[in-house]
């Protein structure tokens, strides 16, 4: 009790009465604190075993220790969120989302070559069959069911192909066969369970427990010598294809040239029908005129043909004789032969043979060809001569003009 001071003089102070509840708190407070601390400690210890969080995309299968084991009813599966269970029970979580696992298997090809293949397996669990999957296989269903079965199907399929097909061209076909055979296997094998006190017996195929989406071949490893040989063979194949393309290209090129040659031939046939000798001579005359009018220094060698055109433009119709001398032509040789031929009068007169021989030598000297460079006036004279030859002859003129020429000749006589 709390002591109070009492004054020596006067009456003592009046004491206040205490409430009953305050007296109860003062007496029971230490015990309550102890109980609260014990309960908090128990809750901290039991919380992981009582409160279970189901993550997104998962489902929980409840196992009752005192209630018959695995709960097979799909309606009693624990969905996402915070779930409460008794501490003596267990909740197993299964992922319902798309799952992917990569496994490496060894196999032997059709031609006896040992190889290793890495396969990626993609699958999903079916929600209503998760309790049966948990009861018959368990959480390690990937190592116990999916991996071995896919590996066995892979070995069966690869044994039907050669190493070259597996390595290069048939990969997509192989992985499709693996998937189909794995699905067939899952449909044939059944998961069975007998009757229990709480649940009826069941017999369901493995295909009803999981959905196999795809099997992808990620890589094929062959011996280095085999890989080198396959690469060399593929390289030679593409070289052969290149040669085939070259042959086809050359065939197309020959066809193109053939068509081009036919077009050129038709063009020449059409053009040759419209080009005559007179037209060619006229074009030669025009070229000679332009050559004569050029201010540049030039040397023109005049031909000996009937047109009198330069050698580069004329002499189209003049035949070339093999017996012609290098320094002359046919006309000059004929003139020389005419000049050097002896006359009958010279043979009959022996007295004047010496004089005749002297006269003959003088005539040969006079008739010898004189070569000199033509000048502009000579070129113009030859062009005029060629134009006169191209004009109509007297036989082609009209009768009236012929009579007029005859009268003029009579008057001159």
CORDA-V278358 format. One record per pair of residues at least 12 apart in sequence whose ideal C-beta (glycine too) atoms are under 10 Angstrom apart, sorted by the first residue. I is the first residue (numbers start at 1). J is the second residue. D is the distance in Angstrom with one decimal. If there is no record, write none. Layout:
BEGIN
((I;J;D) (I;J;D))
END
This chain:
BEGIN
((45;87;9.4) (46;86;9.9) (46;87;5.4) (47;87;9.6) (48;87;9.1) (49;85;8.0) (49;86;8.5) (49;87;4.0) (49;88;8.3) (49;89;8.8) (49;90;8.8) (49;91;10.0) (50;83;9.6) (50;84;6.1) (50;85;6.4) (50;86;7.2) (50;87;5.4) (50;89;9.4) (51;82;6.2) (51;83;7.5) (51;84;6.1) (51;85;8.2) (52;78;7.4) (52;81;9.7) (52;82;7.5) (52;83;5.0) (52;84;7.8) (52;85;6.1) (52;89;9.7) (52;90;9.0) (52;91;4.8) (52;92;10.0) (52;93;8.1) (53;80;8.8) (53;81;7.4) (53;82;5.4) (53;83;7.5) (53;91;10.0) (53;93;9.4) (54;77;9.5) (54;78;5.5) (54;79;6.4) (54;80;4.9) (54;81;5.9) (54;82;7.8) (54;83;5.9) (54;91;7.9) (54;93;6.4) (55;80;7.0) (55;81;9.5) (55;93;7.2) (55;95;8.6) (56;80;5.7) (56;81;9.5) (56;96;10.0) (56;97;8.6) (57;80;7.7) (57;94;9.9) (57;95;6.2) (57;96;5.7) (57;97;4.2) (57;98;9.3) (58;78;9.0) (58;79;8.8) (58;80;6.8) (58;93;4.8) (58;94;6.5) (58;95;5.7) (58;96;6.7) (58;97;8.3) (59;74;9.2) (59;77;5.1) (59;78;6.8) (59;79;6.5) (59;80;8.1) (59;92;9.5) (59;93;7.2) (59;94;5.6) (59;95;8.5) (59;96;5.7) (59;125;8.5) (59;127;6.1) (59;130;6.0) (59;131;9.6) (60;76;9.7) (60;77;6.4) (60;78;3.2) (60;79;7.7) (60;80;9.1) (60;81;9.9) (60;83;6.5) (60;85;8.8) (60;90;9.7) (60;91;4.5) (60;92;6.7) (60;93;5.4) (60;94;7.8) (60;130;9.2) (61;74;9.8) (61;76;9.0) (61;77;6.5) (61;78;7.7) (61;90;9.1) (61;91;7.2) (61;92;4.7) (61;93;8.0) (61;94;6.6) (61;130;6.0) (61;131;5.4) (61;132;9.8) (61;133;8.8) (61;134;4.7) (61;135;8.5) (61;139;9.4) (62;76;6.4) (62;77;7.7) (62;78;6.3) (62;83;8.9) (62;85;6.8) (62;86;9.9) (62;89;6.3) (62;90;7.6) (62;91;5.6) (62;92;8.1) (62;131;9.0) (63;85;9.5) (63;89;6.3) (63;90;4.6) (63;91;7.4) (63;92;6.6) (63;131;9.9) (63;134;8.3) (63;135;9.4) (64;85;9.0) (64;86;8.2) (64;88;8.4) (64;89;5.2) (64;90;8.6) (64;198;9.5) (65;86;8.3) (65;87;9.6) (65;88;4.6) (65;89;5.8) (65;90;7.7) (66;86;8.8) (66;88;6.8) (66;89;8.3) (67;86;9.4) (67;88;9.7) (67;89;7.7) (67;198;7.9) (68;196;6.7) (68;197;6.4) (68;198;4.3) (68;199;7.7) (69;135;7.9) (69;196;8.0) (69;198;8.4) (69;199;9.3) (70;90;9.8) (70;92;8.6) (70;131;6.0) (70;132;8.9) (70;134;6.1) (70;135;4.8) (70;136;9.9) (70;193;9.8) (70;196;9.7) (70;198;9.8) (70;199;8.8) (71;89;9.5) (71;131;6.6) (71;134;9.7) (71;135;9.8) (71;198;8.6) (71;199;8.8) (72;130;9.8) (72;131;4.4) (72;132;6.7) (72;134;9.1) (72;135;6.9) (72;193;8.5) (72;196;8.8) (72;198;8.2) (72;199;4.9) (72;200;9.1) (72;202;7.7) (73;131;7.4) (73;198;9.1) (73;199;7.9) (74;127;6.9) (74;128;4.6) (74;129;8.3) (74;130;7.7) (74;131;6.7) (74;132;9.6) (75;128;9.7) (76;131;8.6) (77;91;9.9) (77;94;9.1) (77;127;7.3) (77;128;8.8) (77;130;6.9) (77;131;7.2) (78;91;6.0) (78;92;9.6) (78;93;8.4) (79;127;9.8) (92;130;9.1) (92;131;9.6) (92;134;5.9) (92;138;8.7) (92;139;6.2) (93;130;10.0) (93;139;8.5) (94;125;6.0) (94;127;8.8) (94;130;5.1) (94;131;9.5) (94;133;7.6) (94;134;7.1) (94;139;7.3) (94;141;9.0) (95;124;8.9) (95;125;7.0) (95;130;10.0) (96;124;6.9) (96;125;5.6) (96;126;8.3) (96;127;5.8) (96;130;7.8) (97;124;7.1) (97;125;8.9) (98;122;6.4) (98;123;7.8) (98;124;5.5) (98;125;10.0) (98;211;9.6) (98;213;7.1) (99;121;8.5) (99;122;7.1) (99;123;5.9) (99;124;6.7) (99;125;7.7) (99;142;7.8) (99;146;9.0) (99;210;9.0) (99;213;9.3) (100;120;6.2) (100;121;7.0) (100;122;5.0) (100;123;8.2) (100;213;9.2) (100;214;9.4) (100;216;9.3) (101;119;9.3) (101;120;7.4) (101;121;5.3) (101;122;8.3) (101;123;8.4) (101;142;5.6) (101;143;9.2) (101;146;7.1) (101;147;7.2) (101;150;9.3) (102;118;6.2) (102;119;7.2) (102;120;4.9) (102;121;7.6) (102;216;9.1) (102;218;6.8) (102;219;10.0) (103;117;9.2) (103;118;7.5) (103;119;5.7) (103;120;8.1) (103;121;6.6) (103;142;9.0) (103;143;9.5) (103;146;8.6) (103;147;5.1) (103;148;9.2) (103;150;6.8) (103;151;6.4) (103;154;8.9) (103;215;9.8) (103;218;10.0) (104;116;6.0) (104;117;7.2) (104;118;4.9) (104;119;7.8) (104;151;9.1) (104;218;9.1) (104;219;8.8) (104;221;9.0) (105;117;5.7) (105;118;8.1) (105;119;6.6) (105;147;8.9) (105;148;9.7) (105;150;8.1) (105;151;4.4) (105;152;8.9) (105;153;9.9) (105;154;5.5) (105;155;6.8) (105;158;8.9) (106;151;8.9) (106;154;9.8) (106;155;8.2) (106;158;10.0) (106;221;9.6) (107;151;8.6) (107;154;6.3) (107;155;4.6) (107;156;9.0) (107;157;8.7) (107;158;4.3) (107;159;7.0) (107;166;8.7) (107;220;9.5) (108;155;7.7) (108;158;7.5) (108;159;6.4) (108;163;9.5) (109;158;5.9) (109;159;7.0) (109;160;8.9) (109;161;6.3) (109;162;5.7) (109;163;4.4) (109;164;8.8) (109;165;8.2) (109;166;6.0) (109;167;9.1) (109;220;9.7) (109;222;8.6) (109;226;9.5) (110;158;8.1) (110;159;6.2) (110;160;6.2) (110;161;5.6) (110;162;5.0) (110;163;8.0) (110;164;10.0) (110;165;8.2) (110;166;8.9) (111;161;9.1) (111;162;4.8) (111;163;5.9) (111;164;8.3) (111;165;9.6) (111;226;9.5) (112;162;9.6) (112;163;8.8) (113;162;8.0) (113;163;4.2) (113;164;9.3) (113;166;8.9) (113;167;9.5) (113;222;6.6) (113;223;7.0) (113;225;10.0) (113;226;5.9) (114;163;9.2) (114;221;9.8) (114;222;8.6) (114;223;7.6) (114;226;9.8) (115;158;7.4) (115;163;6.4) (115;166;6.8) (115;167;8.2) (115;220;6.0) (115;221;6.2) (115;222;5.1) (115;223;8.1) (115;226;8.5) (116;219;8.5) (116;220;7.7) (116;221;4.7) (116;222;8.6) (117;151;9.3) (117;154;6.4) (117;155;9.2) (117;158;7.0) (117;166;7.8) (117;171;9.7) (117;174;8.9) (117;175;9.7) (117;178;9.7) (117;217;6.0) (117;218;8.2) (117;219;7.1) (117;220;5.4) (117;221;7.6) (118;216;9.3) (118;217;7.4) (118;218;4.3) (118;219;4.6) (118;220;8.1) (118;221;8.1) (119;147;9.5) (119;150;6.4) (119;151;7.9) (119;153;9.7) (119;154;6.1) (119;174;10.0) (119;175;7.7) (119;178;7.4) (119;215;5.7) (119;216;6.8) (119;217;5.8) (119;218;6.8) (119;219;9.2) (120;150;10.0) (120;175;9.5) (120;214;8.1) (120;215;7.3) (120;216;4.4) (120;217;8.1) (120;218;5.5) (120;219;10.0) (121;142;8.3) (121;146;6.0) (121;147;7.5) (121;149;9.7) (121;150;5.5) (121;151;9.7) (121;178;9.5) (121;179;9.3) (121;182;8.6) (121;212;7.6) (121;213;8.7) (121;214;8.0) (121;215;5.6) (121;216;8.1) (122;179;9.8) (122;211;9.7) (122;212;7.9) (122;213;4.5) (122;214;4.9) (122;215;7.6) (122;216;7.5) (123;141;9.9) (123;142;8.8) (123;146;6.5) (123;150;9.5) (123;182;9.6) (123;186;9.8) (123;210;5.2) (123;211;6.2) (123;212;5.0) (123;213;5.8) (123;214;8.5) (123;215;9.3) (124;210;6.7) (124;211;4.8) (124;212;8.7) (124;213;6.6) (125;141;8.3) (125;209;7.0) (125;210;5.3) (125;211;7.8) (126;207;9.1) (126;208;6.5) (126;209;6.1) (126;210;6.4) (126;211;6.3) (128;204;9.8) (128;208;8.4) (128;209;9.4) (129;191;8.8) (129;202;9.7) (129;204;6.5) (129;205;9.6) (129;206;9.3) (129;207;9.7) (129;208;5.3) (129;209;4.3) (129;210;7.9) (130;209;7.9) (130;210;9.7) (131;199;9.3) (131;202;9.7) (132;191;6.1) (132;192;9.8) (132;193;7.2) (132;202;6.3) (132;203;9.9) (132;204;6.0) (132;208;8.4) (132;209;6.6) (133;145;8.8) (133;191;7.8) (133;204;9.4) (133;206;8.8) (133;208;9.4) (133;209;4.6) (133;210;7.5) (134;209;9.9) (135;191;8.6) (135;193;6.4) (135;199;9.5) (135;202;9.3) (136;190;9.9) (136;191;4.5) (136;192;8.0) (136;193;6.5) (136;202;9.3) (136;204;9.0) (136;206;9.3) (136;209;8.4) (137;191;7.6) (137;206;8.9) (137;209;8.0) (137;210;9.9) (141;206;9.6) (141;209;8.1) (141;210;7.7) (142;210;9.8) (145;186;8.8) (145;189;9.2) (145;191;9.7) (145;206;6.9) (145;209;8.6) (145;210;8.1) (146;182;8.7) (146;186;9.4) (146;206;9.6) (146;210;7.4) (146;212;8.1) (149;181;9.4) (149;182;6.1) (149;185;5.8) (149;186;7.5) (149;189;8.5) (149;206;8.4) (149;212;9.5) (150;178;6.9) (150;179;8.9) (150;181;9.4) (150;182;5.6) (150;185;9.2) (150;212;8.4) (150;215;6.2) (151;178;9.7) (151;182;10.0) (152;178;9.9) (152;181;9.0) (152;182;8.8) (152;185;8.1) (153;177;8.1) (153;178;5.1) (153;179;8.4) (153;180;8.9) (153;181;4.4) (153;182;4.9) (153;183;9.5) (153;184;8.9) (153;185;6.7) (153;215;8.3) (154;174;8.2) (154;175;8.8) (154;177;9.3) (154;178;5.3) (154;181;9.0) (154;182;8.8) (154;215;7.9) (154;217;8.5) (155;178;9.7) (156;177;8.7) (156;178;8.5) (156;181;6.8) (157;170;9.8) (157;173;9.0) (157;174;5.5) (157;175;8.5) (157;176;9.3) (157;177;4.7) (157;178;5.3) (157;179;9.9) (157;180;9.5) (157;181;6.8) (157;182;9.9) (157;215;10.0) (158;170;9.8) (158;174;6.7) (158;177;9.5) (158;178;8.8) (158;217;9.6) (158;220;9.0) (160;174;8.6) (160;177;8.2) (161;173;8.4) (161;174;6.5) (161;177;9.5) (162;230;9.9) (163;220;8.6) (163;222;5.8) (163;223;8.9) (163;226;5.8) (163;227;9.1) (163;229;9.5) (163;230;7.4) (164;222;9.3) (164;226;8.5) (164;229;8.8) (164;230;5.3) (164;233;7.5) (164;234;8.7) (166;217;8.5) (166;220;5.7) (166;222;8.1) (167;220;5.5) (167;221;9.5) (167;222;5.9) (167;226;8.0) (167;227;7.2) (167;230;5.8) (167;231;9.4) (167;234;9.7) (168;220;9.3) (168;230;6.6) (168;231;9.3) (168;233;9.4) (168;234;6.8) (169;234;9.6) (171;216;9.5) (171;217;5.4) (171;219;10.0) (171;220;7.4) (172;216;9.7) (172;217;8.5) (174;215;9.5) (174;217;6.5) (174;220;9.4) (175;214;7.9) (175;215;5.4) (175;216;6.0) (175;217;4.9) (175;218;9.9) (176;214;9.3) (176;215;8.5) (177;215;9.4) (178;212;9.9) (178;214;9.7) (178;215;4.8) (178;216;9.5) (178;217;8.1) (179;212;6.6) (179;213;8.5) (179;214;6.3) (179;215;4.7) (179;216;9.3) (180;212;9.8) (180;215;9.6) (181;215;9.7) (182;206;10.0) (182;207;9.8) (182;212;5.7) (182;215;6.7) (183;206;9.8) (183;207;6.7) (183;211;9.3) (183;212;5.6) (183;215;9.9) (184;207;8.9) (185;205;9.9) (185;206;7.8) (185;207;8.8) (185;212;9.6) (186;205;6.6) (186;206;4.2) (186;207;4.1) (186;208;8.7) (186;209;8.1) (186;210;7.4) (186;211;9.3) (186;212;6.6) (187;205;5.3) (187;206;7.6) (187;207;4.4) (187;208;8.8) (188;205;7.3) (188;206;8.4) (188;207;8.7) (189;205;6.6) (189;206;5.1) (189;207;8.6) (190;202;9.6) (190;203;5.4) (190;204;6.7) (190;205;5.4) (190;206;7.5) (190;207;9.9) (190;208;9.5) (191;203;7.4) (191;204;5.6) (191;205;7.4) (191;206;6.4) (191;208;8.5) (191;209;7.0) (192;204;8.3) (277;307;9.8) (277;316;7.1) (277;317;7.3) (278;390;6.7) (280;307;10.0) (280;313;9.1) (280;314;9.8) (280;316;6.8) (281;305;9.8) (281;306;9.7) (281;307;5.7) (281;309;7.4) (281;313;8.8) (281;314;7.9) (281;316;7.8) (281;317;9.4) (281;386;7.2) (281;387;9.9) (281;389;8.8) (281;390;6.7) (282;386;9.4) (282;387;9.3) (282;390;7.3) (283;313;8.3) (284;307;7.2) (284;309;4.9) (284;310;8.1) (284;312;9.0) (284;313;3.9) (284;314;6.0) (284;316;8.3) (284;386;8.4) (285;307;8.0) (285;308;9.6) (285;309;7.1) (285;313;8.3) (285;314;9.4) (285;382;9.6) (285;383;6.1) (285;386;5.8) (285;387;6.9) (285;390;8.1) (286;313;9.6) (286;383;9.8) (287;309;8.6) (287;310;8.4) (287;312;8.7) (287;313;5.7) (288;300;8.2) (288;302;9.5) (288;307;9.6) (288;308;9.1) (288;309;6.0) (288;310;6.1) (288;312;9.6) (288;313;6.2) (288;314;8.6) (288;379;6.8) (288;380;9.6) (288;382;7.9) (288;383;6.0) (288;386;8.3) (289;379;8.7) (289;380;8.8) (289;383;6.4) (291;310;7.3) (291;312;9.2) (291;313;8.6) (291;379;8.0) (292;310;9.9) (292;374;9.8) (292;375;10.0) (292;376;6.0) (292;377;10.0) (292;378;9.8) (292;379;4.7) (292;380;6.9) (292;382;9.7) (292;383;7.5) (293;376;9.1) (293;379;9.9) (298;373;9.9) (298;379;10.0) (299;373;6.3) (299;374;8.9) (300;312;9.0) (300;373;8.0) (300;374;5.8) (300;375;9.5) (300;376;9.5) (300;378;8.8) (300;379;6.4) (300;382;9.6) (301;371;9.9) (301;373;8.9) (301;374;8.4) (302;314;8.4) (302;373;9.8) (302;374;5.6) (302;378;7.5) (302;379;7.6) (302;382;6.2) (303;315;4.4) (303;316;9.5) (303;318;7.4) (303;329;8.9) (303;382;9.4) (304;318;6.9) (304;328;9.1) (304;329;4.7) (304;330;7.6) (304;331;5.7) (304;332;7.9) (305;317;6.6) (305;318;4.5) (305;329;9.6) (305;331;9.8) (305;386;9.6) (306;318;7.8) (306;385;9.5) (306;386;8.6) (306;389;6.8) (307;382;8.6) (307;383;9.7) (307;385;8.4) (307;386;4.8) (307;387;9.9) (307;389;6.8) (307;390;8.5) (308;378;9.8) (308;379;9.3) (308;381;8.6) (308;382;4.0) (308;383;7.8) (308;384;9.4) (308;385;5.4) (308;386;5.2) (308;389;8.4) (309;382;7.6) (309;383;8.6) (309;386;6.6) (310;374;9.4) (310;379;8.5) (310;382;8.9) (314;382;9.6) (314;386;8.5) (315;329;9.6) (318;330;8.1) (318;331;9.7) (321;333;9.2) (327;369;8.5) (327;371;8.4) (328;369;6.4) (328;371;9.4) (329;369;9.1) (331;369;9.3) (332;367;9.4) (332;368;9.1) (332;369;5.0) (333;369;9.8) (335;367;6.1) (335;368;9.3) (335;369;8.0) (336;364;7.5) (336;367;7.0) (336;368;7.8) (336;369;8.2) (338;367;8.3) (339;360;8.1) (339;363;5.7) (339;364;5.5) (339;365;9.7) (339;366;8.5) (339;367;4.4) (339;368;8.7) (340;360;7.4) (340;361;9.7) (340;363;8.7) (340;364;6.1) (340;367;8.9) (341;360;9.6) (342;356;8.4) (342;357;9.5) (342;360;7.7) (343;356;8.3) (343;360;9.0) (346;359;9.0) (346;360;7.7))
END
